[in-house]
Amino acid sequence: MLDIKLIRHDTESLRKKLERLHCETPLDLILERDARRRDLLVKVEELKSERNRVSKEISREADSSHREMRIAEMRDVGDAIAQYDMEIRALDASLNDAMLRMPNVPHESAPDGLSEADNVVIRNTGVQRSFDFEPKPHWELAERLGIIDFERGVKISGTRFYILKGQGARLQRALIAFMLDQHVKCHGYTEIYPPYMVRSECMIGTGQLPKFGDNLYRDAEDDFMLIPTAEVPVTNMHAGEIFDKEQLPLRYVAYSACFRREKMSAGRDVRGIKRGHQFDKVEMVTFVDPAESYDELESLLRDAESICADLGLPYRVLNICTADLSFTAAKKYDIEVWAPGCNEWLEVSSCSNFEAFQARRTQIRFRPEPKAKPQFVHTLNGSGLGLPRTLIAVLENGQEADGSVTLPDALVPYMGGLKRLEPH
């Protein structure tokens, strides 16, 4: 959420910044509703002041007929106040909804662009492996290895569901454990195991609601929603809290299952496990002093990259252009790993700085010094990494001509010493 004072007093500068997003925003609606609301508040205050003044005069009025006439006039004033109050409440609800639908302002270092084609590759790391055979996509590898069951996944839950079994399930678990250990032991994060169901206010706090409600899974009876990412519960852990400056930064890492309807990806990536309504992810979430948030973004990115490097996966980093920024991000980097069987780059991490956008919604603040007025923290998050695309990359980059898969050295201890997956 943006600061209403910024919208009121820096309108044209803000408008130019928002134009870089190449999307419709409710800026003019907010200005209109806010102006009307403030006009009504002035009128209500004037009427209340008049009513208070006349009430005092009525109490001193000796002429009963004149007193009754003044009382009747004040009833009309009271009715007008009640009508204005009703309109103000309606404007409050409408204005709040519009404010919640206003996207974040892009940072000046986010490149301008019209679509995802304008994202800027800032580095390629690692060497794409040369094969002396035609590399297979993961769904063919998995079938030979007997580690993914697509048919039974669909039988249980429908399209875009699958079952990992045997060494496939163990490999997924190994990747998650490896990532968590790296972020905790090497990068200094505190591990969190969060709830997978949250109240709707938590989704509002991190920006999923109201804009993306159609992509969320809801409980039909209670006010619960299944999380689309661990970012939601971990960020909301500190909703309404005020920190001392010395307590920052706070850095958390959490594994969770994630749930999304994938409505916007209908017809895309129907083969394999690239897109599913349920998937696993390891998420990093940090809370920092605003003066340090862009340094923190670079640190977050390095921590995510290190997982790719430790797994020996060729990857590239993209600076996301303004047209492809998420609703909540001021700046975002994506990490994509190379999948030779699919012959494409697969996104495994997005590292974003939300600045004060989420903190304003969740009222997470800090005091720059003792007794100082609280300020909003900056929040950031990054996948560290996302499954199952990391699993895809491990399978496709490690495949051999006989259909086996050589596992990255970093995963061998987590696989009980197993170095290779063999076809059944």
C-alpha positions in Angstrom: 0.0 0.0 0.0 1.2 3.5 -0.8 1.2 6.5 1.5 -2.0 8.5 0.9 0.1 11.7 1.6 2.3 10.8 -1.3 -0.7 10.3 -3.6 -2.2 13.7 -2.5 0.9 15.8 -2.5 3.2 14.3 -5.2 0.6 13.3 -7.7 2.2 14.1 -11.0 5.6 12.6 -10.0 3.8 9.5 -8.8 1.8 9.3 -12.0 4.9 9.3 -14.2 6.5 6.6 -12.1 3.3 4.4 -12.3 3.2 4.9 -16.1 6.4 2.8 -16.3 4.3 -0.2 -15.2 2.2 0.0 -18.4 -1.0 -1.1 -16.5 -4.1 0.6 -15.3 -4.1 1.9 -11.7 -6.8 3.4 -9.6 -4.8 6.6 -9.0 -7.5 9.0 -10.3 -10.3 7.1 -8.5 -8.3 7.4 -5.2 -7.8 11.2 -5.7 -11.5 11.7 -6.5 -12.7 9.6 -3.5 -10.2 11.1 -1.1 -11.1 14.7 -2.1 -14.8 14.0 -1.7 -14.2 12.3 1.6 -12.2 15.2 3.0 -14.9 17.7 1.7 -17.6 15.8 3.5 -15.5 15.6 6.7 -15.2 19.4 6.6 -19.0 19.8 6.1 -19.7 17.3 9.0 -17.4 19.2 11.3 -19.0 22.5 10.4 -22.5 21.1 11.0 -21.5 19.6 14.3 -20.0 22.9 15.4 -23.2 24.6 14.4 -25.3 22.1 16.3 -23.2 22.5 19.4 -23.4 26.3 19.2 -27.2 26.3 18.6 -27.7 23.8 21.3 -26.2 26.1 23.8 -28.3 29.0 22.5 -31.5 26.8 22.8 -30.8 26.1 26.4 -30.9 29.8 27.1 -33.9 30.5 24.8 -36.9 31.8 26.8 -39.4 31.8 23.9 -40.8 28.3 23.7 -42.1 28.6 20.2 -38.7 29.9 19.0 -37.0 27.2 21.0 -39.1 24.5 19.3 -38.3 26.0 15.9 -34.6 25.9 16.6 -34.8 22.3 17.8 -36.6 21.3 14.6 -33.8 23.0 12.6 -31.2 21.0 14.6 -33.1 17.8 13.8 -32.6 18.6 10.1 -28.9 19.3 10.8 -28.7 15.9 12.6 -30.3 14.2 9.7 -27.8 15.9 7.3 -24.9 14.8 9.6 -26.2 11.2 9.6 -26.5 11.2 5.8 -22.9 12.6 5.4 -21.6 10.0 7.9 -23.2 7.2 5.8 -21.6 8.6 2.6 -18.2 8.9 4.4 -18.4 5.2 5.5 -19.1 4.2 2.0 -16.3 6.3 0.7 -13.9 4.9 3.3 -14.7 1.3 2.1 -14.3 2.3 -1.5 -11.1 4.3 -0.9 -9.6 1.5 1.1 -10.4 -1.0 -1.6 -8.8 1.2 -4.3 -5.7 1.8 -2.1 -5.3 -2.0 -1.8 -5.4 -2.3 -5.6 -2.7 0.3 -6.2 0.5 -1.4 -7.2 3.9 -0.6 -5.8 6.0 2.1 -7.4 9.0 0.7 -9.4 12.5 1.6 -8.3 14.5 3.7 -10.6 16.9 0.9 -11.2 14.2 -1.4 -12.6 14.6 -1.4 -16.4 11.8 0.0 -18.5 10.0 -2.5 -20.6 6.7 -3.4 -22.3 6.7 -7.2 -21.6 8.8 -10.0 -20.1 10.8 -9.9 -23.3 12.4 -6.7 -22.0 13.8 -8.3 -18.8 17.6 -7.8 -18.7 20.0 -10.7 -18.3 22.7 -9.4 -16.0 24.8 -12.5 -15.8 25.1 -16.2 -16.8 26.8 -18.5 -14.4 28.0 -22.1 -15.1 28.5 -24.0 -18.3 25.6 -25.6 -20.1 26.5 -29.3 -20.4 27.2 -30.7 -23.9 25.5 -34.1 -24.5 26.7 -36.8 -26.9 23.0 -38.0 -27.0 19.6 -36.2 -27.2 18.8 -35.1 -23.7 15.3 -36.2 -22.5 12.7 -34.0 -20.7 12.1 -34.8 -17.1 8.8 -36.5 -17.7 10.5 -39.1 -19.9 13.4 -39.5 -17.5 11.0 -39.9 -14.5 9.0 -42.6 -16.2 12.1 -44.7 -16.8 13.3 -44.0 -13.3 9.9 -44.8 -11.8 10.0 -41.7 -9.5 6.9 -39.7 -10.7 3.4 -41.1 -11.1 1.3 -38.7 -13.3 -1.6 -41.0 -13.9 -2.4 -41.6 -10.2 -1.8 -38.0 -9.3 -4.5 -37.0 -11.8 -6.8 -39.8 -10.5 -6.5 -38.5 -7.0 -6.8 -34.8 -7.6 -7.2 -33.9 -11.2 -5.0 -32.1 -13.8 -1.7 -30.5 -12.7 -1.3 -32.9 -9.8 1.3 -35.8 -9.6 2.8 -38.2 -7.1 6.5 -38.3 -6.3 7.5 -41.8 -5.2 10.5 -43.8 -4.1 13.8 -42.0 -4.9 11.8 -39.1 -6.4 10.1 -38.3 -3.1 13.5 -38.7 -1.3 15.2 -36.4 -3.8 12.6 -33.7 -3.2 13.0 -34.1 0.6 16.8 -34.0 0.1 16.7 -30.8 -1.8 14.5 -29.1 0.8 16.7 -30.2 3.7 19.9 -29.2 1.8 18.5 -25.7 1.1 17.3 -25.1 4.6 20.6 -26.2 6.0 22.6 -23.9 3.7 20.4 -20.9 4.6 20.6 -21.6 8.3 24.2 -22.7 8.7 25.9 -20.7 6.0 23.7 -17.6 5.6 22.5 -17.0 9.1 18.7 -17.3 8.7 16.4 -18.5 11.4 14.2 -21.4 10.3 10.5 -21.2 10.6 7.8 -23.8 10.1 4.7 -21.8 9.4 1.0 -22.7 9.2 -0.2 -23.4 5.7 -3.6 -21.8 6.3 -4.0 -18.1 7.2 -6.7 -15.6 7.7 -7.7 -13.4 4.8 -6.2 -10.4 6.5 -2.8 -12.0 6.2 -3.3 -12.2 2.4 -4.3 -8.5 2.4 -1.1 -7.7 4.3 1.3 -9.2 1.8 -0.7 -8.1 -1.3 -2.4 -11.2 -2.5 -5.8 -9.8 -1.7 -7.9 -8.2 -3.1 -6.2 -8.3 -6.5 -5.4 -12.0 -6.8 -8.3 -13.6 -5.0 -9.2 -15.8 -7.9 -5.9 -17.6 -7.7 -6.2 -18.5 -4.0 -7.7 -21.6 -2.4 -10.3 -20.8 0.4 -11.9 -22.8 3.1 -15.7 -22.8 2.4 -16.7 -22.5 6.0 -14.0 -20.6 8.0 -12.0 -17.5 7.2 -8.9 -19.6 6.1 -6.9 -19.6 2.9 -4.2 -21.9 1.8 -0.9 -20.1 1.4 0.5 -19.4 -2.1 4.0 -19.0 -0.5 5.5 -19.0 3.0 6.1 -15.3 2.5 2.5 -14.8 3.7 2.6 -16.4 7.2 6.2 -15.4 7.8 5.7 -11.7 7.0 2.5 -11.6 9.0 4.3 -13.1 12.1 5.3 -9.5 12.9 2.1 -7.7 11.9 1.4 -4.7 14.2 4.8 -4.9 15.9 7.4 -2.2 16.5 11.1 -3.1 16.7 14.1 -1.3 18.0 16.7 -0.5 15.3 19.1 -2.9 17.0 16.7 -5.8 16.4 17.0 -5.4 12.6 17.7 -7.0 10.3 15.5 -10.1 10.9 16.1 -13.0 8.4 13.9 -16.0 8.2 13.8 -19.1 6.0 10.8 -21.4 5.7 9.8 -24.5 3.8 6.2 -24.9 2.9 3.9 -26.5 0.5 2.3 -23.8 -1.7 -1.2 -23.7 -3.3 -2.2 -21.7 -6.4 -5.0 -22.1 -8.8 -2.7 -21.4 -11.8 -5.7 -19.9 -13.7 -3.5 -17.4 -15.4 -1.3 -20.2 -16.9 -4.2 -22.2 -18.5 -2.8 -24.1 -21.4 0.8 -23.5 -20.6 3.4 -26.1 -19.5 0.9 -29.0 -19.5 3.6 -31.6 -19.7 5.6 -32.6 -16.7 5.7 -30.8 -13.3 6.7 -27.2 -14.2 3.3 -25.9 -13.1 1.0 -27.4 -10.5 -1.7 -26.3 -8.1 0.4 -27.6 -5.2 4.2 -27.3 -5.0 7.0 -27.0 -2.5 9.3 -24.0 -1.9 11.9 -22.8 0.4 11.4 -19.1 1.1 13.6 -16.4 2.5 11.9 -13.4 4.2 13.8 -10.4 5.7 12.8 -7.2 7.6 15.3 -4.4 7.4 16.1 -0.7 8.0 15.0 1.1 4.8 18.5 2.6 4.4 19.8 -1.0 4.0 17.1 -2.6 1.9 18.8 -2.5 -1.5 22.0 -3.9 -0.1 19.8 -6.6 1.5 18.3 -7.3 -1.9 21.7 -8.1 -3.3 22.6 -10.2 -0.3 19.3 -12.1 -0.7 20.1 -12.7 -4.4 23.5 -14.0 -3.5 22.1 -16.5 -1.0 19.6 -17.8 -3.6 22.3 -18.0 -6.3 24.6 -20.0 -4.0 22.1 -22.9 -3.9 22.2 -23.1 -7.7 26.0 -23.0 -7.7 26.2 -25.7 -5.0 24.0 -27.9 -7.0 26.1 -27.3 -10.1 23.2 -26.0 -12.1 23.8 -23.5 -15.0 21.8 -20.4 -14.2 21.2 -16.8 -15.2 20.0 -13.7 -13.3 17.5 -11.3 -14.8 16.7 -7.7 -13.7 12.9 -7.7 -14.1 11.5 -4.8 -16.2 8.8 -2.5 -15.1 6.1 -4.2 -17.2 6.9 -7.6 -15.6 7.3 -6.6 -12.0 5.0 -8.2 -9.5 2.1 -6.1 -7.9 4.0 -5.7 -4.7 7.7 -5.4 -5.8 9.6 -2.1 -6.3 12.5 -4.1 -7.8 12.9 -7.8 -8.6 15.5 -10.3 -9.7 14.7 -13.7 -11.2 17.0 -16.7 -11.2 16.5 -19.1 -14.0 18.2 -22.5 -14.3 18.9 -24.3 -17.6 16.8 -27.4 -18.3 18.4 -29.2 -21.3 15.7 -31.7 -21.7 13.0 -29.1 -21.9 15.4 -26.9 -23.8 14.4 -23.8 -21.8 15.3 -21.6 -18.8 13.1 -22.3 -15.8 12.5 -19.7 -13.0 13.5 -21.1 -9.6 13.7 -17.9 -7.6 12.3 -14.4 -7.5 14.1 -12.0 -5.1 12.1 -8.8 -4.4 12.3 -5.6 -2.4 8.8 -4.5 -1.5 10.2 -1.4 0.4 7.4 -0.2 2.8 4.5 -1.6 0.6 3.8 -4.7 2.8 4.9 -3.1 6.0 2.3 -0.3 5.6 -0.4 -2.9 5.1 0.7 -5.0 8.1 1.8 -2.1 10.3 5.3 -3.4 10.9 7.5 -0.6 12.1 10.8 0.2 13.9 12.2 3.1 16.0 15.4 4.6 14.4 16.4 5.6 17.9 14.9 5.3 21.4 11.6 7.2 21.8 11.7 8.2 18.1 8.5 8.1 16.0 8.1 4.6 14.5 8.8 4.2 10.8 7.9 1.4 8.5 10.5 -1.3 7.9 11.3 -2.6 4.4 10.4 -6.2 3.7 12.0 -8.5 1.1 11.7 -12.1 0.1 13.3 -14.6 -2.2 12.8 -18.2 -3.2 15.7 -20.2 -2.0 14.8 -22.2 -4.1 11.5 -23.2 -5.6 10.5 -26.8 -6.2 9.8 -28.6 -8.5 11.7 -26.7 -11.1 15.0 -27.2 -9.2 14.1 -31.0 -9.2 13.6 -30.8 -13.0 17.0 -29.1 -13.5 18.8 -31.7 -11.3 17.2 -34.5 -13.3 17.8 -33.1 -16.8 21.3 -31.8 -16.2 22.4 -35.0 -14.5 21.0 -37.5 -17.0 23.1 -40.0 -18.7 22.7 -41.9 -22.0 21.4 -45.1 -20.2 18.6 -43.1 -18.6 20.3 -42.9 -15.2 20.8 -39.6 -13.4 24.0 -38.5 -11.6 23.2 -36.5 -8.5 25.0 -33.3 -7.4 27.7 -34.0 -4.8 25.9 -31.6 -2.4 22.9 -33.9 -2.3 24.7 -37.2 -1.8 24.8 -37.0 2.1 21.0 -36.2 2.0 20.4 -39.2 -0.2 22.0 -41.6 2.3 25.2 -41.8 0.1 23.3 -42.5 -3.1 25.1 -40.9 -6.1 22.9 -42.0 -9.0 19.3 -42.8 -9.8 19.0 -45.9 -11.9 16.2 -46.8 -14.3 13.9 -49.6 -13.2 
